[in-house]
């Protein structure tokens, strides 16, 4: 359950990055970055084995407060006081920006798959398989190697 929530949160972070590339209003960009701050603040709590540790709670609270609340408020105030334009325009246009973002995401996925993991190639596939499929129904003490891949 926690692994699926963590995966969902990471997908939301990637989608928020793509939304930033396609947004034309400055306020939408600031709100999207604030939502990313909230998601990043929740990520350590979901991923930790013991989420009640004081330093972990302090880290999550600091991320939530700084990136999710403080920075957006400062940016909104700076926008209001400087009387800047509310529209933003990318250097190359919205469609090429989105294509570049999706292409960058594909390159990052390719490079991440090539990173060495401890245990070699088998460990890489085991991590990917467990992350996306087996975490839903594997009891905590049952090893991965004893399971059938296809039922």
Long-range contacts (C-beta under 8 A, 24 or more apart in sequence): 2-46, 2-47, 3-131, 3-135, 4-135, 4-136, 5-46, 6-43, 6-46, 6-47, 7-131, 7-132, 9-39, 9-42, 9-43, 9-46, 10-43, 12-39, 13-39, 13-40, 14-105, 17-101, 18-98, 18-101, 18-102, 18-105, 21-90, 21-94, 21-97, 21-98, 21-100, 21-101, 22-94, 22-97, 22-98, 23-88, 24-87, 24-88, 24-89, 24-94, 25-86, 25-87, 25-88, 26-79, 26-84, 26-85, 26-86, 26-87, 26-88, 27-76, 27-79, 27-86, 29-88, 30-72, 30-75, 30-76, 30-79, 31-72, 33-67, 33-71, 33-72, 33-75, 34-67, 34-68, 34-69, 34-71, 34-72, 35-68, 36-67, 37-63, 37-64, 37-66, 37-67, 37-68, 37-69, 37-71, 37-72, 38-64, 38-67, 38-68, 40-67, 41-67, 41-68
